């Protein structure tokens, strides 16, 4: 992390955090230091040293923003600015975010805290911050033109309100949203309960991350902000697998995972090996009478979901979006299906002209994980990641919950691959295969239930599809 000295050094004259013409040095000295973070690592929980105590969260591939106490007010400093985000090893994107990262740092407060947030604009256009889900004065809601003027480039605005209810929230712009959110401007907000809450159980580990998506051409760095549907990068906290860190827990831990969705579609989030309960939304904790065990929950656009479960099954358990295309990286949407098509002769002719040409998807796409296909610079492979048994063949919104008996309390380090007990791994069968039961039924064609010979099809029939005629193209 870096502090105000580094921030001021890099601010410049025209694009500085607070332009000299707008804010005096005295006012600048009154601001809390803008803390920056450039690494995409999952940082340890920020244990509160001032203010009310709480059990801190861990932001997946992110961090919590430090604060200062000023006469009983908890003060933060957010800086809206262009950032470079590493989405996975060898692939970086030019995004917009806060304090050096996209998403921005998580803000953690306690119910009843008076909070003051200084927001400095280092972008080239106006911005604002909406505190998604919060109960607050209308003028602090952060909607440009409706509840406040836009924060002009080089200016700093102040938001101040009381964190009135505990829960899981977000922050994001309400100014030129199509651009600013598509470029990665968003962050998490957690309000912890000040006392024991009847609907909020204590947990041992509390993880948070945001769902976001981008359309970045292979070899490019900047998202295409006009995309509405055909995104090619589905991310957790602006990271794609295998760049997404694992969620490492101790066997027997009570675990909470908080998820916010700021993409353009819904995401059915699925956990292997365990059942969870939906214990909270952005509206607050859910009544216990509404909870039932699930292994998948759909997180719609603009929603938050809080999942609680007991990590009682050891192993490396997949945790991912269940939309199949959302567990792949930069892929084209106009690639024809070539499964079952023998195009070796055509591929040989093309290779004579284009030596690097590679025939794709004749047997499915998994072979692509084994191929050393030439890619443009700064591009994530479509399916990648290696596990203890070979290629995982995943990308995008995919990670693992690693449950270990030996993981110490408070230890979030990766324990490595799970060592399966003898006899608990699927294996190849090399013996004789028995005849399927249907063979015996067909042998006794005269028995009850057999199809009469006169009803059996005389030959195999292949379905043929006739496309409707386009009369316009024929000049009619």
C-alpha positions in Angstrom: 0.0 0.0 0.0 1.0 3.6 -0.5 0.0 6.8 1.2 -0.6 10.5 0.6 3.0 11.3 -0.3 3.0 8.9 -3.2 -0.5 10.0 -4.2 0.5 13.6 -4.4 3.7 12.8 -6.2 1.7 11.1 -9.0 -1.2 13.5 -9.0 0.3 16.0 -11.5 -0.9 19.6 -12.0 -4.0 19.2 -14.1 -5.3 15.8 -12.9 -4.3 15.9 -9.3 -6.5 14.6 -6.5 -7.4 18.0 -5.3 -6.5 20.8 -7.7 -4.8 23.8 -6.0 -7.3 26.1 -7.4 -10.2 24.3 -5.8 -9.0 23.2 -2.4 -6.4 25.0 -0.2 -3.4 23.3 1.5 -5.1 23.7 4.8 -8.2 21.8 3.5 -5.9 19.2 1.9 -4.1 18.6 5.2 -7.5 18.0 6.8 -8.2 15.1 4.5 -7.4 11.5 5.6 -4.6 9.9 3.7 -5.6 8.3 0.4 -4.3 4.7 0.8 -3.5 2.9 -2.5 -3.2 -0.8 -3.3 -1.7 -2.0 -6.6 -1.5 -5.8 -6.0 -4.4 -8.1 -6.8 -3.6 -10.4 -3.9 -6.2 -11.3 -1.3 -5.1 -9.2 1.6 -5.5 -10.3 5.3 -8.5 -9.0 7.2 -8.1 -5.5 8.5 -8.5 -5.8 12.3 -10.1 -2.6 13.7 -7.7 -0.7 15.9 -10.1 2.2 16.6 -13.9 2.5 16.8 -16.3 -0.3 17.7 -14.9 -3.8 17.4 -16.2 -6.3 14.8 -15.2 -9.5 13.0 -13.5 -8.3 9.8 -14.2 -9.7 6.3 -11.7 -10.9 3.7 -12.1 -9.5 0.2 -11.3 -12.0 -2.5 -8.4 -10.6 -4.5 -8.9 -7.3 -2.7 -8.5 -5.4 0.5 -10.3 -3.2 3.1 -9.8 0.6 3.1 -8.2 1.9 6.3 -9.8 4.9 8.1 -9.1 7.4 10.8 -11.2 8.5 13.7 -11.9 12.3 13.8 -13.9 13.4 16.8 -16.0 10.3 16.8 -16.4 10.2 13.0 -15.0 7.4 10.9 -13.3 9.0 7.9 -12.3 7.3 4.6 -10.8 8.7 1.4 -11.8 7.2 -2.0 -10.0 8.2 -5.1 -11.8 7.6 -8.5 -9.1 7.1 -11.1 -7.8 5.0 -14.1 -6.2 1.8 -12.9 -4.4 -1.2 -14.3 -5.9 -4.5 -13.1 -4.2 -7.8 -13.6 -7.0 -10.2 -14.4 -4.7 -13.3 -14.3 -1.0 -13.9 -14.9 0.0 -12.3 -18.2 -3.2 -10.5 -18.8 -3.8 -6.9 -17.6 -6.7 -4.5 -18.3 -6.9 -0.8 -18.4 -9.9 0.0 -16.1 -11.3 2.7 -13.9 -11.6 2.1 -10.2 -10.7 3.4 -6.8 -7.5 3.7 -4.9 -5.4 1.8 -7.4 -7.8 -1.1 -7.9 -11.0 -2.3 -9.6 -13.1 -3.1 -7.7 -12.2 -0.5 -5.2 -11.4 -1.4 -1.6 -14.1 -2.8 0.8 -15.4 -0.3 3.3 -16.2 -1.8 6.7 -18.1 0.0 9.4 -20.3 -0.8 12.4 -24.0 -0.2 12.8 -24.5 3.3 14.4 -21.1 4.6 13.1 -21.1 8.2 11.7 -19.2 7.9 8.5 -17.5 10.6 6.4 -16.2 9.6 3.0 -14.0 12.0 1.0 -14.3 11.2 -2.8 -11.6 12.7 -5.1 -12.1 12.6 -8.8 -9.0 11.8 -10.9 -11.0 10.9 -14.0 -11.5 13.0 -17.1 -15.3 13.4 -16.5 -17.7 14.0 -13.7 -18.5 11.2 -11.3 -20.4 10.5 -8.1 -20.8 7.6 -5.6 -24.1 5.9 -4.9 -24.2 3.9 -1.6 -26.2 1.0 -2.9 -28.8 -0.2 -0.3 -28.0 2.3 2.4 -30.6 4.3 4.4 -29.3 7.8 4.4 -30.3 11.5 3.7 -31.5 12.0 0.1 -28.7 14.5 -0.6 -26.1 11.8 0.2 -27.5 9.2 -2.2 -25.0 10.1 -4.9 -27.2 10.4 -8.1 -25.6 13.1 -10.3 -28.0 15.8 -11.3 -30.8 14.5 -9.0 -29.4 14.6 -5.5 -26.1 16.4 -6.1 -23.9 18.1 -8.7 -21.4 15.8 -10.4 -17.9 15.7 -8.9 -15.8 17.5 -11.5 -12.3 16.3 -12.5 -9.8 17.4 -9.8 -12.5 18.1 -7.2 -13.2 16.4 -3.9 -16.8 15.9 -2.4 -17.7 14.8 1.0 -20.5 12.3 1.9 -21.5 11.9 5.5 -24.2 9.8 7.1 -24.9 7.2 9.9 -24.7 3.5 9.0 -28.2 2.8 10.2 -28.6 -0.9 9.7 -26.2 -3.9 9.4 -25.9 -5.7 6.1 -24.1 -6.3 2.8 -24.0 -3.3 0.4 -22.1 -1.9 -2.6 -20.9 1.5 -3.9 -20.7 2.6 -7.5 -21.2 5.7 -9.6 -24.5 7.2 -10.7 -22.9 9.3 -13.4 -22.3 8.0 -16.9 -23.0 4.6 -15.5 -22.7 2.8 -18.9 -19.1 3.9 -19.1 -18.0 4.0 -15.5 -19.4 0.7 -14.3 -18.4 -1.0 -17.6 -14.9 0.2 -16.8 -14.9 -1.4 -13.4 -16.0 1.4 -10.9 -17.6 -0.4 -8.0 -16.8 -1.6 -4.5 -18.1 -3.5 -1.4 -19.5 -2.0 1.8 -20.1 -4.0 5.0 -22.0 -2.7 8.0 -21.4 -5.0 11.0 -24.0 -5.3 13.8 -23.0 -3.4 16.9 -24.6 -6.0 19.2 -25.6 -9.6 19.1 -28.2 -9.8 16.3 -31.0 -12.4 16.4 -30.7 -12.9 12.6 -27.0 -12.6 12.1 -25.0 -15.5 13.4 -21.3 -15.1 14.2 -19.0 -16.9 11.7 -15.3 -17.9 11.7 -14.6 -16.7 8.2 -16.4 -14.0 6.1 -15.5 -13.6 2.4 -16.8 -10.9 0.0 -16.5 -10.3 -3.7 -18.3 -8.7 -6.6 -19.4 -10.2 -9.9 -18.4 -8.0 -12.9 -18.0 -8.6 -16.6 -16.0 -7.1 -19.5 -15.7 -7.3 -23.3 -12.0 -7.0 -24.1 -10.8 -8.2 -27.5 -7.8 -10.6 -27.5 -4.6 -8.5 -27.4 -6.4 -5.4 -26.3 -6.4 -3.7 -22.9 -9.6 -1.6 -22.7 -13.1 -2.9 -22.3 -15.7 -2.2 -25.1 -18.2 -0.1 -23.1 -21.0 -0.4 -25.7 -21.4 -4.1 -25.2 -24.8 -5.1 -23.9 -24.9 -8.9 -24.2 -21.8 -10.6 -25.7 -19.3 -10.2 -22.9 -16.2 -12.5 -23.2 -14.8 -12.1 -19.6 -16.8 -13.0 -16.6 -15.0 -12.1 -13.5 -15.0 -12.1 -9.7 -13.5 -8.9 -8.4 -12.2 -8.2 -12.0 -10.2 -11.5 -12.0 -10.7 -14.7 -14.1 -9.7 -18.2 -13.2 -6.9 -19.2 -12.6 -6.3 -15.7 -11.3 -9.1 -15.9 -8.7 -7.7 -16.9 -5.3 -9.1 -19.9 -3.5 -11.3 -19.5 -0.3 -9.2 -21.4 2.3 -11.0 -22.5 5.5 -10.6 -24.8 8.5 -12.8 -27.9 8.7 -15.6 -27.2 11.1 -15.6 -23.4 10.4 -18.8 -21.5 10.0 -18.3 -19.6 6.7 -20.1 -16.7 5.2 -19.7 -15.6 1.6 -21.2 -12.3 0.5 -21.7 -11.8 -3.3 -22.8 -8.7 -5.2 -23.8 -8.6 -8.9 -23.0 -5.6 -11.0 -22.9 -7.4 -14.4 -25.6 -7.3 -17.1 -27.1 -10.7 -16.3 -27.9 -13.1 -13.5 -25.5 -15.7 -12.1 -26.5 -19.0 -10.5 -23.6 -19.4 -8.0 -23.0 -23.1 -7.1 -21.0 -24.6 -4.3 -19.9 -28.3 -4.4 -19.8 -30.6 -1.4 -21.9 -28.5 1.0 -25.3 -26.9 1.4 -25.7 -23.3 2.4 -28.5 -21.0 3.6 -29.3 -17.5 2.2 -29.0 -15.5 5.4 -29.0 -12.0 4.0 -29.7 -9.7 1.0 -29.0 -6.0 0.3 -32.3 -5.5 2.2 -30.8 -6.9 5.4 -30.7 -10.3 7.1 -33.4 -12.8 6.1 -36.0 -14.1 8.6 -35.0 -17.6 9.7 -38.4 -18.9 8.6 -37.5 -18.2 4.9 -34.2 -20.1 4.9 -33.8 -23.6 3.4 -30.7 -25.5 2.3 -29.4 -24.8 -1.2 -26.3 -25.7 -3.3 -27.0 -23.0 -6.0 -28.5 -19.5 -5.6 -29.3 -17.1 -8.4 -27.8 -13.6 -7.9 -29.7 -11.2 -10.1 -28.4 -7.8 -11.5 -28.0 -5.3 -8.7 -28.5 -7.8 -5.9 -26.5 -9.0 -3.0 -26.6 -12.5 -1.5 -25.1 -13.7 1.8 -24.5 -17.4 2.0 -23.8 -19.2 5.3 -22.6 -22.8 5.6 -20.7 -25.2 7.8 -17.4 -26.3 6.1 -17.5 -29.9 7.4 -16.4 -31.8 4.3 -12.6 -31.8 3.6 -11.4 -31.3 0.1 -11.0 -28.9 -2.8 -14.6 -28.0 -3.7 -15.4 -26.2 -6.9 -17.2 -22.9 -6.5 -18.5 -21.2 -9.6 -21.2 -19.7 -11.7 -23.3 -22.5 -13.2 -23.8 -20.7 -16.6 -21.4 -22.8 -18.7 -20.1 -19.9 -20.8 -19.3 -18.0 -17.6 -16.6 -20.4 -16.7 -14.5 -19.6 -19.8 -12.2 -16.8 -20.7 -12.0 -14.6 -23.8 -14.0 -16.6 -26.4 -15.6 -15.7 -29.7 -19.3 -16.0 -30.1 -19.3 -16.6 -33.9 -17.3 -19.8 -33.8 -19.3 -22.6 -35.7 -19.8 -26.0 -34.0 -17.5 -28.4 -35.6 -18.1 -31.5 -33.4 -18.1 -34.7 -35.4 -16.8 -32.9 -38.6 -13.7 -34.5 -40.0 -11.9 -31.5 -41.4 -8.4 -32.9 -41.5 -8.0 -32.6 -45.2 -9.1 -29.0 -45.2 -7.0 -28.2 -42.2 -3.9 -29.6 -44.0 -4.5 -27.3 -47.0 -4.9 -24.3 -44.8 -1.8 -25.1 -42.8 0.2 -25.0 -46.0 -0.8 -21.3 -46.3 -1.0 -20.5 -42.6 1.5 -22.5 -40.6 0.0 -21.6 -37.2 -3.5 -22.6 -38.2 -5.1 -25.1 -35.7 -8.3 -27.1 -36.3 -10.7 -26.5 -33.4 -13.4 -28.4 -31.6 -13.7 -31.5 -33.8 -14.2 -33.6 -30.6 -15.3 -30.8 -28.2 -13.3 -27.9 -26.7 -11.4 -29.7 -23.9 -8.5 -30.4 -26.2 -7.9 -26.7 -26.3 -6.6 -26.9 -22.7 -3.7 -29.1 -23.8 -2.7 -27.2 -26.9 0.0 -24.5 -27.0 -2.0 -22.3 -29.3 -0.4 -19.0 -30.3 -2.3 -16.1 -28.7 -2.0 -12.3 -29.0 -0.1 -10.6 -26.3 -2.1 -9.7 -23.2 -4.7 -12.4 -23.6 -6.1 -15.0 -21.2 -6.5 -18.5 -22.5 -10.0 -19.7 -23.0 -9.8 -22.6 -20.6 -6.8 -23.0 -18.3 -5.7 -23.8 -14.8 -3.9 -27.0 -13.7 -5.0 -29.3 -10.9 -3.4 -32.3 -9.3 -4.9 -34.6 -12.0 -4.2 -32.3 -15.0 -6.0 -29.5 -16.8 -9.0 -28.1 -15.0 -10.4 -26.8 -18.2 -12.1 -23.8 -16.7 -11.9 -20.0 -16.7 -14.0 -17.0 -15.8 -16.1 -17.3 -12.6 -14.5 -20.3 -11.1 -12.6 -20.9 -7.9 -12.4 -23.4 -5.0 -13.3 -23.6 -1.4 -10.4 -25.5 0.2 -11.5 -27.2 3.5 -8.7 -28.5 5.7 -8.6 -30.0 9.1 -5.1 -28.7 9.8 -5.8 -25.1 8.6 -5.3 -22.9 11.6 -7.8 -20.3 12.8 -7.2 -17.0 11.0 -4.9 -18.6 8.4 -6.0 -17.7 4.9 -3.0 -19.1 3.1 -3.4 -21.7 0.3 -2.8 -25.2 1.8 -2.0 -26.7 -1.6 -3.9 -29.6 -3.2 -6.0 -31.9 -1.1 -4.5 -35.3 -0.4 -7.3 -37.8 -0.8 -7.5 -40.8 1.5 -6.9 -44.2 -0.2 -9.9 -45.4 -2.2 -11.6 -42.0 -2.4 -10.7 -41.1 -5.9 -12.6 -42.1 -9.1 -10.4 -44.5 -11.1 -10.3 -46.3 -14.4 -12.1 -49.7 -14.6 -9.9 -52.3 -16.5 -12.0 -55.4 -16.0 -14.6 -57.0 -18.2 -17.7 -54.9 -18.8 -21.0 -56.7 -18.2 -23.7 -56.7 -21.0 -26.2 -53.9 -20.6 -29.5 -55.1 -19.2 -31.3 -54.0 -22.4 -29.5 -56.7 -24.4 -31.3 -59.4 -22.3 -34.6 -57.6 -22.8 -34.1 -57.4 -26.6 -33.2 -61.1 -26.7 -36.6 -62.0 -25.4 -38.6 -60.0 -28.0 -41.7 -62.0 -27.3 -41.8 -61.1 -23.7 -44.2 -58.5 -22.1 -43.3 -55.0 -22.9 -41.3 -55.8 -26.1 -42.1 -53.6 -29.1 -44.1 -55.6 -31.7 -42.3 -56.2 -34.9 -44.8 -54.4 -37.0 -44.3 -51.2 -35.0 -40.5 -51.2 -35.3 -39.0 -48.7 -37.7 -37.9 -50.2 -41.0 -34.7 -48.2 -41.1 -32.9 -45.4 -39.3 -34.3 -42.0 -40.1 -32.2 -38.9 -40.0 -34.0 -35.7 -39.1 -33.9 -33.2 -41.9 -34.5 -29.5 -41.4 -35.7 -27.3 -44.3 -35.0 -23.6 -43.8 -37.7 -21.2 -44.9 -37.1 -19.3 -48.1 -36.0 -15.7 -47.7 -38.2 -14.1 -50.4 -36.5 -10.7 -49.9 -33.1 -12.1 -51.0 -34.8 -13.6 -54.1 -36.2 -10.2 -55.1 -39.8 -10.9 -54.2 
